[in-house]
Amino acid sequence: MGDILATLTSAMSLLRRCRANAALTIQLFSQLFHFVNMWLFNQLVLQPGLGLCTRRWGIRLGRRLSRIEAWAEKQGLELAADCHLARILQVSSLAAIGARLLFSSRRRRCSALS
C-alpha cells in the first residue's frame, strides 16, 4: 500500500513541479484511479484461487482503499477518487458483510438487486 501511495505522491509532485494544467492532472489521476478499480476487480473475479472474495479480505480491501481516498482528498482529487473507485468500494463493502448475512437479509435490504 505504501508503494502505491508513494507512486501517486511522486506523480503529483512531478505534475506540480512542471505546473501542469489542473484539468490534465485531474484526468491523469482519474485514469489512475480507474486502473486501480479495474485491476483490483479483475483480481477478485478472475483469480478465485487467491481466495480474495472473503469477509476478511473485504474488510482489508476497504481499509486500504480508504487510505487512497484520504490521500486523494488531501490532494483535492476526492471527486475523481469517489467516481472511479466507487465500484471496488462497493465490492469490498459487500464482501465485508459476509455471504451468510448478505443472503439472509438480501430480500429486506437489497430488493432492487433481486
C-alpha positions, 0 to 999 in steps of 0.5 A: 500500500505504501508503494502505491501511495508513494507512486501517486505522491511522486506523480503529483509532485512531478505534475506540480513541479512542471505546473501542469494544467489542473484539468490534465492532472485531474484526468491523469489521476482519474485514469489512475484511479480507474486502473486501480478499480479495474485491476483490483476487480479483475483480481477478485473475479478472475483469480478465485484461487487467491481466495480474495472474495472473503469477509476478511479480505473485504474488510482489508480491501476497504481499509486500504482503499480508504487510505487512497481516498484520504490521500486523494482528498488531501490532494483535492482529487476526492471527486475523481477518487469517489467516481472511479473507485466507487465500484471496488468500494462497493465490492469490498463493502459487500464482501465485508458483510459476509455471504451468510448475512448478505443472503439472509437479509438480501430480500429486506435490504437489497430488493432492487438487486433481486 
